[in-house]
Amino acid sequence: MPTSSVIDASPDKLKTYLVNEAQALGLDAIGILALDGGNDTAPSAARLRTFLEYGRHGDMDWMAETADRRANPMTLWPQARSAIMVGHSYAPDTDPLTALADPERAVISVYAQGRDYHDVLKGKIKQLASAFARRAGEDVKVFVDTAPLMEKPLANRAGIGWQGKHTNLVSRAHGSWLFLGAILTTAELPPDEPEKDHCGSCTRCMTACPTNALPAPYQIDARRCLAYLSIEYRGHIAQEFRAAMGNRIFGCDDCLAVCPWNKFAETSREAKYSATVSTGAPALGDILSLDDATFRKRFAGTPVKRTGRDRILRNALIAAGNARDARHLPVIRDLLRDPSPLVRAMAVWAHAQLAGEDAHAALRKTHQRRETDPDVVAEWQSTTRSSTA
């Protein structure tokens, strides 16, 4: 546990204290950057503006609404003089791409297989910030993905890593597997040197993307990204992306997992990030059978719960359609009557993949007659040839 002490405002000693306390808390990386009125994240802010101008943020309207504030951390707190950036490794102990080969398993992104990192990491950073505030006699504010901060560019400037061609942070010590958090403080601390870009000519992340969501190095189109589509997107996933989803039901690790720098990453020391029976590639059939109550119980305390049962069932039905296993047909037929139009629409598609054409057309006669949701009706029409006769 961190120790408390009397106030010592020597910047160098305070920095040493921070590093030691971070290590004691089990944090894996820490770096500092100085803040002043003109010290913004200009290159990254320009990249963000381009991202928004092309509409690549999809329906994440909050990104456009907070774009101006993201350009400079001091817009959140003008009195801040330093940003303390912290990284916490969630590196897996196995290759996360292995489970993609088994269509009967439901693949969940590595970052969501354990306890919600917002809770785990924020708890540690709050302890670090409190200990530092007592020692330094300065004010602090803690952020873990809860404010318009550009954590990745800030972590780059603090020397923790660089933004790779997949746009995520890469560390020479921890690969692509770092959660990030920030402490803003009124203390003036010695800054670290920014980390250089070490991607070189490598484009493995871009090549690995199943949907070509990385149109150019250091650019991403969220509208094509399976992580965005399976987690953030609330609508019906377009036909063109369904086959590419495979058996992924929450997120996508492909671009992260193929990064060569991961060979230096040791398995995370944080037990709370470890996969459980519920999250470590569970049986697809188990996910398809979840009602709202069992979904909440199964994924309590994990990032999966925030996405909600309906979107997870939407994704699982796409996985079932891709699995081409007729044993899923009984539960899929039950889901054709689900209260959620999102679920019903994907049940239509999954049924069309697994049942014969005649069987699917016969079900349409009974189900579409009482269907009122236009998206579900459209799914029936698109999956039944006789509807166009």
C-alpha positions, -999 to +999 in steps of 0.1 A: +000+000+000+012+036-006+026+054+023+018+090+034+044+115+046+049+152+053+047+178+026+078+179+004+074+202-026+107+195-043+097+187-079+123+160-084+115+143-051+078+145-058+084+128-092+104+100-076+077+097-050+050+094-077+069+066-095+075+046-063+039+049-052+026+039-087+048+008-086+035+000-051+000+002-064+007-023-092+005+003-119+027-005-149+036+029-165+038+065-155+049+096-172+045+134-168+040+163-192+039+200-185+008+220-192+006+257-201-017+279-220-002+272-254+007+235-248-021+217-266-023+185-285-024+203-319-014+175-342-038+151-326-065+178-325-061+183-362-064+145-368-096+145-347-111+173-367-104+153-399-119+122-383-151+142-375-153+160-408-154+127-426-181+114-403-159+086-392-172+088-356-205+073-366-233+081-342-208+090-313-221+125-313-204+133-280-170+133-298-181+162-320-197+180-291-165+179-271-140+183-299-129+219-290-124+210-253-103+180-262-076+201-278-061+213-245-064+197-210-064+231-194-099+238-208-110+213-181-090+229-154-071+262-162-051+260-129-035+226-139+003+228-145+011+191-150-006+159-163+004+126-147-004+099-172-007+063-159-009+030-177-022-004-164-014-035-184-042-059-193-020-081-215-036-116-219-018-149-212-029-164-245-034-153-281-068-137-282-072-146-318-072-183-311-109-184-301-120-170-335-113-205-350-142-220-329-175-208-342-194-223-313-176-199-288-186-163-283-155-141-284-153-111-261-126-086-264-097-090-239-103-057-222-138-068-212-131-103-199-124-091-164-137-065-140-145-031-155-112-012-158-129+021-151-135+009-116-102-010-111-079+016-126-097+046-111-095+031-077-057+028-080-053+063-095-074+079-068-051+063-042-021+076-061-035+111-064-045+113-028-011+103-016+005+127-040-017+156-029-009+150+008+028+149+000+029+179-024+002+201-008-012+206-043-046+201-058-054+171-081-082+158-103-085+122-116-098+111-150-103+076-164-121+078-197-147+102-180-139+135-195-129+151-229-092+143-226-071+129-254-055+102-233-035+086-260-018+117-273-011+128-237+004+095-229+026+098-260+038+132-248+044+118-213+067+091-227+045+061-221+041+051-257+031+062-292-001+060-312+003+032-336-011+029-371-042+013-356-046+046-336-042+029-303-013+034-279+017+011-283+043+007-256+078-008-261+073-026-227+036-035-228+026-037-264-009-026-273-024-037-239-025-006-217-055+010-200-048+048-195-058+073-168-048+108-160-042+130-129-041+167-135-024+187-108-015+223-099+020+210-091+048+218-116+067+186-121+097+177-143+083+164-176+093+132-194+105+131-230+077+122-255+080+086-269+090+083-306+070+064-332+084+029-335+060+015-361+084+018-389+072+002-421+050-023-403+013-024-414+002-057-397-026-040-378-040-025-410-038-058-429-054-077-400-085-055-398-115-077-410-135-048-423-108-024-437-116+001-409-080+015-411-081+034-444-046+048-440-019+047-413-030+065-381-066+068-394-097+048-383-132+048-396-154+037-367-183+031-389-164+000-403-148-010-370-162-042-354-154-029-319-176+002-326-203-018-343-206-045-317-203-022-286-212+014-293-236+012-323-272+009-313-287+001-347-289-029-371-255-039-383-253-037-421-252-069-441-217-061-454-202-065-419-220-096-406-198-123-421-167-104-410-179-104-374-174-141-373-181-152-337-172-118-321-200-107-298-182-078-280-153-059-295-125-069-318-088-074-309-073-082-343-054-050-349-041-050-313-032-087-312-010-088-343+013-059-332+049-071-331+056-051-299+033-074-280+062-099-278+077-078-250+045-076-230+043-098-199+009-111-188-010-086-167-003-088-130-038-075-122-059-105-113-091-085-117-085-083-154-084-121-159-111-138-179-139-157-160-160-186-171-187-161-181-164-140-203-136-163-215-151-173-249-183-188-235-205-212-254-225-193-280-256-212-271-254-199-235-254-163-247-283-168-271-305-181-242-300-150-220-329-130-209-323-095-193-321-108-157-296-136-165-276-113-188-272-087-160-262-114-135-237-130-158-219-098-168-222-078-136-191-057-130-178-061-165-178-037-195-202-060-213-231-052-190-231-015-201-238-025-237-269-042-227-286-076-234-303-066-267-271-055-285-252-086-272-280-108-285-279-090-318-242-098-321-246-134-309-273-140-335-249-128-362-223-152-347-249-180-348-257-173-385-220-174-393-216-207-374-240-224-398-250-249-370-287-259-372-287-268-335-292-231-328-325-230-347-348-237-318-335-207-297-334-185-328-370-193-335-379-183-300-360-150-305-381-142-335-407-132-309-383-113-287-396-079-273-366-061-289-368-053-326-330-053-327-330-089-316-359-100-338-342-085-369-310-104-364-330-136-355-345-133-389-311-131-406-297-159-385-327-181-393-322-175-430-286-186-427-294-219-409-328-230-422-337-241-457-353-215-480-387-231-478-387-233-440-376-197-438-403-185-462-429-205-443-420-187-410-422-154-427-459-159-434-467-162-397-442-137-383-442-108-408-480-106-407-479-093-371-445-075-373-448-037-369-411-027-368-400-016-403-364-028-398-376-063-389-400-063-419-371-052-442-350-081-428-377-106-436-380-092-471-343-092-478-339-128-466-369-144-484-367-145-522-405-150-526-410-116-510-398-100-543-420-122-565 
